[in-house]
Amino acid sequence: MKREDISDALGLVDESVISHALMVRRKKKKLRSKRNKMWIMRYAAAAGLCLVCAGVAVIWSVLRHEPESDLPQNGYKVQEQPIQESPEPEMTEQFAPISSLLASNSGNFMAQQTEKYAAVPIEQYSGFYTEVPSAGSSVLAESMGKSIDNTGEWHYVSGHSDLQYLIRNDGQECSLWKFQCFDSGEYPYDDVLKLVYRIDSADAITEIEVAPARMDNTDAGKKIQEEVGTRKITDRAAIETIYEMLSGMTCYGSGQWERIDYGDVEAAGDGQTPSHEAVRLGRYLSITTDYGNVIDGLKYTAVSDMFYEFSGIAYSPLTEEQAASICELIGIMGYEGEDRQSHDVKTEEAQQEKENSDAGAGTALLENTNTDVSLEYVTELQTKVSSAMMNHEMPFVISSSVYENPYRLHVVVTSNAEEDLQRLRDLDTIGGVMEIEYVSENTNSRHDLYEQKN
């Protein structure tokens, strides 16, 4: 159709119809624009809601310590692959109760067992250990904790940080060993509490059990034990008092029976009947720590106001005030004034008998002749002897102690064979610094067995 024809056609249309058509067209345009704005607002609201949900998801993931998942562009979830593998947390050792590792001491074990000794380095000291009856090598192997030495021979008990008991793995079997004392002349007992038992305050002690002395197991002795009874100390003030006493003591090492006087169960009080003062005036202590171990070696006697242990481990006597306090706490009563004096005064005959007994405990094989040596040399010599003991090179040596005035090394042996003694002398490069004491294997534990006899 030509332009002129269209124009003529439009001219035929009524003007009101054209106006109406234009008005309808404008309304549709406005309606379409409004709808577009509504959809844009809806899209914006939906996008905002998505952002809020995503933010909440991220915060929840952080709070739960959950790593965010990686989603590729195709929308499929894939398994995370960490860029760098983090180290695994250290596994906590399972706690092995000492009671589960100890063998029952029933039967005639003590008579058949040969005592074994070893020295283990502990800080600036050499710890003196003895082998104890155990549940068996396989049980100990399963209860073996981390190694405490470079060779891997000595181990903590699993779950323990104290050194009271150690497991020894010599490559063939495992054995259980118990701490006795430091192989040294004198040292503060506080070092034992901290380095061996891991007790640095009274807070590490939960309770102290006090039992009657058991060195006399005759019918009369057992009757006294029943009268004395057993008590447990849990009062914090009482435990603090006992801890302060123990941490202030000096230990003189083993084999110090001449320092210990706990009374004589055979001594006659009136010339006719035994006095049994050792039982009445003695107590055995068992200290339970907050990690479940029991320290059962300490014994106290009010005869000489001092603590001691088997093997002749002696401690410095308490002051009168301390002795009175400890006697009240552990239940030793009626030992003052004239009664106290009567216990302290000994007849010349009884004293001579004690000295004769002490003289028979050992025989001197070698006296020290060099009185001009340094403490450093004697300590170094002791280290050599301890190392030989640990390496099973000198099984006949049972202890070595540094003595003063003059400095010398006191060595106790169970063999008087010349070849064994010469091996000891060879360690002394200066010469004349050792003094050697011989005790037979049968009498080596004479004092221990006397207190443990039935």
BELBEL-V723373 format. One record per residue. SS is DSSP state (~ for helix, > for strand, _ for the rest). PSI is psi in degrees with one decimal (none if undefined). NEAR is the number of other C-alpha atoms within 12 Angstrom. Layout:
SS_PSI_NEAR / SS_PSI_NEAR
This chain:
__139.8_8 / __157.1_8 / ~_-40.3_9 / ~_-35.9_10 / ~_-41.6_11 / ~_-44.8_12 / ~_-42.6_12 / ~_-36.7_12 / ~_-42.5_13 / ~_-35.1_14 / ~_-29.8_14 / ~_-22.0_13 / __142.3_15 / __142.7_12 / ~_-32.1_12 / ~_-32.7_12 / ~_-40.7_14 / ~_-40.1_15 / ~_-41.6_13 / ~_-39.7_14 / ~_-41.0_15 / ~_-38.1_14 / ~_-41.7_14 / ~_-40.4_14 / ~_-39.9_14 / ~_-39.3_14 / ~_-43.7_14 / ~_-37.5_14 / ~_-42.3_14 / ~_-41.7_14 / ~_-41.7_14 / ~_-38.8_14 / ~_-40.8_14 / ~_-40.6_14 / ~_-40.4_14 / ~_-40.4_14 / ~_-39.0_14 / ~_-41.2_14 / ~_-38.1_14 / ~_-42.2_14 / ~_-40.1_14 / ~_-43.4_14 / ~_-42.1_14 / ~_-42.1_14 / ~_-42.1_14 / ~_-42.7_14 / ~_-41.9_14 / ~_-41.3_14 / ~_-39.9_14 / ~_-42.0_14 / ~_-42.0_14 / ~_-45.5_14 / ~_-41.9_14 / ~_-40.7_15 / ~_-44.0_14 / ~_-40.7_14 / ~_-41.3_18 / ~_-45.3_18 / ~_-43.3_16 / ~_-40.1_15 / ~_-41.0_15 / ~_-43.4_14 / ~_-34.9_12 / __4.3_11 / __35.3_10 / __128.3_13 / __142.5_17 / __143.6_21 / __142.5_18 / __124.0_15 / >_119.6_12 / __174.5_11 / __-26.3_8 / __-4.2_8 / __-5.3_9 / __135.3_10 / >_134.7_12 / __155.5_13 / __139.1_12 / __143.6_15 / __101.4_11 / __144.5_11 / __-42.3_6 / __128.4_7 / __122.3_8 / __149.8_7 / __144.8_7 / __143.7_6 / __147.2_6 / __130.3_6 / __135.3_9 / __132.6_11 / __145.0_17 / __132.8_15 / __126.3_22 / __111.4_27 / __137.3_21 / ~_-35.6_35 / ~_-27.8_19 / ~_-12.4_21 / __-15.4_32 / >_136.0_27 / __152.1_21 / __139.6_16 / __29.6_15 / __165.5_11 / __-161.3_11 / __40.3_12 / ~_-44.6_15 / ~_-33.0_19 / ~_-25.7_16 / ~_-25.4_12 / __130.1_18 / __126.0_19 / __135.2_27 / __140.9_29 / >_152.9_37 / >_154.8_42 / >_133.3_41 / >_126.3_42 / >_128.9_28 / >_102.9_27 / __-124.6_16 / __2.0_17 / >_173.0_28 / >_114.0_37 / >_133.3_39 / >_116.7_40 / >_149.3_38 / >_144.6_31 / >_138.9_28 / >_154.4_33 / __132.4_33 / >_173.4_31 / __-12.9_23 / __155.6_21 / ~_-40.0_24 / ~_-38.9_18 / ~_-42.0_24 / ~_-37.7_33 / ~_-38.1_31 / ~_-21.0_27 / __16.3_36 / >_125.0_36 / >_-157.6_30 / >_157.3_29 / >_147.7_21 / __-0.5_25 / __170.2_18 / __-26.2_11 / __-17.5_16 / __16.2_19 / __-39.4_28 / >_135.6_34 / >_149.8_35 / >_158.5_36 / >_138.8_40 / __129.2_30 / __1.4_26 / __147.9_33 / __-3.8_27 / __167.7_34 / __22.8_41 / __-46.5_40 / >_139.6_44 / >_150.5_48 / >_127.9_48 / >_127.8_40 / >_102.7_30 / __11.9_19 / __-16.9_13 / __-43.1_11 / __167.3_19 / >_146.0_31 / >_157.6_40 / >_133.6_43 / >_145.6_35 / >_137.7_38 / >_138.1_36 / >_-56.4_41 / >_172.8_50 / >_141.9_41 / __72.3_44 / __163.0_40 / __-65.7_35 / __146.1_27 / >_153.4_28 / >_135.0_26 / ~_-20.2_34 / ~_-32.7_27 / ~_-35.9_27 / ~_-45.1_37 / ~_-43.0_34 / ~_-49.3_24 / ~_-35.4_26 / __-52.2_35 / __-8.0_36 / __39.6_25 / __109.1_33 / __2.2_24 / __168.9_24 / ~_-20.8_31 / ~_-21.5_24 / ~_-2.7_25 / >_126.5_34 / >_-38.5_29 / >_161.1_31 / >_120.3_36 / >_132.4_31 / >_120.2_33 / >_157.6_33 / >_153.0_35 / __143.6_40 / __27.4_38 / __-9.3_36 / __104.6_31 / __28.7_23 / __173.7_19 / ~_-41.8_13 / ~_-40.5_22 / ~_-41.5_27 / ~_-34.1_21 / ~_-39.8_19 / ~_-38.7_29 / ~_-40.4_29 / ~_-38.3_19 / ~_-40.7_18 / ~_-47.1_25 / __-179.8_23 / __138.2_22 / >_155.9_23 / >_132.6_22 / >_116.1_28 / __-9.3_24 / __128.0_19 / ~_-37.9_18 / ~_-40.2_17 / ~_-42.5_25 / ~_-40.2_30 / ~_-41.5_25 / ~_-45.9_30 / ~_-41.2_35 / ~_-42.6_31 / ~_-38.2_24 / ~_-47.2_31 / ~_-44.4_38 / ~_-17.7_26 / __-0.3_24 / __158.4_28 / >_133.1_29 / >_136.2_36 / __5.7_34 / __-171.8_38 / __168.6_40 / __25.8_39 / __44.6_25 / ~_-25.2_29 / ~_-19.4_25 / ~_-19.7_27 / __127.9_35 / __102.7_33 / __16.1_36 / __166.3_36 / __117.9_30 / __-18.0_29 / __-8.9_22 / __139.5_24 / >_124.0_18 / __-36.2_21 / __15.9_11 / __-5.3_9 / __-42.0_9 / __148.1_13 / >_146.4_20 / __-28.1_24 / __30.9_33 / ~_-29.9_40 / ~_-36.6_37 / ~_-45.5_40 / ~_-34.0_41 / __14.4_44 / >_150.4_45 / >_145.5_44 / >_131.2_39 / >_140.1_35 / >_116.7_29 / >_121.3_34 / >_126.9_27 / >_168.4_30 / __-9.1_22 / __11.8_24 / __-3.0_23 / __157.0_33 / >_121.9_28 / >_108.3_36 / __20.7_26 / __-23.1_29 / __138.4_33 / >_150.6_40 / >_141.3_47 / >_129.8_41 / __-3.3_44 / __-43.6_37 / __11.4_33 / __54.3_37 / >_155.9_36 / >_152.9_41 / >_174.6_45 / >_169.2_39 / ~_163.8_32 / ~_14.1_35 / ~_27.7_35 / >_115.8_36 / >_149.9_40 / >_160.2_41 / __139.5_30 / __151.3_28 / __160.3_30 / __165.8_17 / ~_-40.2_16 / ~_-43.3_14 / ~_-40.9_25 / ~_-41.9_32 / ~_-38.9_26 / ~_-45.4_23 / ~_-35.6_36 / ~_-38.3_32 / ~_-39.8_21 / ~_-37.6_28 / ~_3.4_38 / __28.4_32 / __109.0_35 / __166.7_22 / __40.2_16 / __57.5_26 / __170.5_20 / ~_-130.5_12 / ~_-36.0_11 / ~_-40.7_17 / ~_-41.6_21 / ~_-38.8_13 / ~_-30.3_18 / ~_-34.0_30 / ~_-28.7_21 / __122.7_18 / __149.2_21 / __158.4_15 / ~_-34.5_10 / ~_-42.9_12 / ~_-40.1_17 / ~_-40.5_19 / ~_-37.3_13 / ~_-40.7_16 / ~_-42.6_23 / ~_-38.9_16 / ~_-38.1_14 / ~_-43.2_17 / ~_-36.7_23 / ~_-29.2_17 / __-0.9_19 / __-27.9_28 / __162.5_29 / >_128.8_23 / >_124.2_22 / >_-26.3_26 / >_126.3_28 / __144.8_21 / __140.4_29 / __-10.9_18 / __108.2_23 / __10.5_22 / __63.3_18 / __158.4_27 / __159.6_21 / ~_-34.9_22 / ~_-41.7_14 / ~_-43.0_24 / ~_-39.7_38 / ~_-41.2_31 / ~_-39.4_27 / ~_-40.1_34 / ~_-38.3_39 / ~_-39.9_30 / ~_-44.9_27 / ~_-43.8_41 / ~_-40.0_38 / ~_-40.3_28 / ~_-35.7_26 / ~_-44.3_32 / ~_-34.6_32 / __9.9_19 / __25.5_18 / __-24.7_17 / __71.7_31 / __-14.8_28 / __-10.9_36 / >_125.0_41 / >_-17.4_40 / >_157.2_46 / >_137.0_44 / >_140.7_41 / >_120.8_38 / >_157.4_28 / __168.9_22 / __64.8_15 / __171.3_21 / __131.1_28 / >_164.7_38 / >_116.9_47 / >_119.1_39 / >_130.7_44 / >_128.9_38 / >_159.6_34 / __10.7_31 / __134.7_30 / __18.3_25 / __137.8_15 / ~_-36.7_12 / ~_-35.2_13 / ~_-42.8_22 / ~_-35.3_27 / ~_-34.5_19 / ~_-36.1_22 / ~_-44.5_40 / ~_-34.7_27 / ~_-25.1_18 / ~_-23.5_27 / __91.5_28 / __-26.5_18 / __-42.5_21 / __140.9_25 / __12.3_27 / __-19.9_37 / >_147.4_41 / >_128.9_34 / >_130.0_35 / >_131.9_33 / >_132.0_32 / __140.5_29 / __157.0_22 / __-27.4_24 / __-30.6_20 / __0.1_22 / __-39.4_32 / __30.3_30 / ~_-45.8_24 / ~_-37.9_27 / ~_-48.1_25 / ~_-29.2_20 / ~_-39.4_20 / ~_-21.3_27 / ~_-3.7_19 / __153.8_17 / __none_14
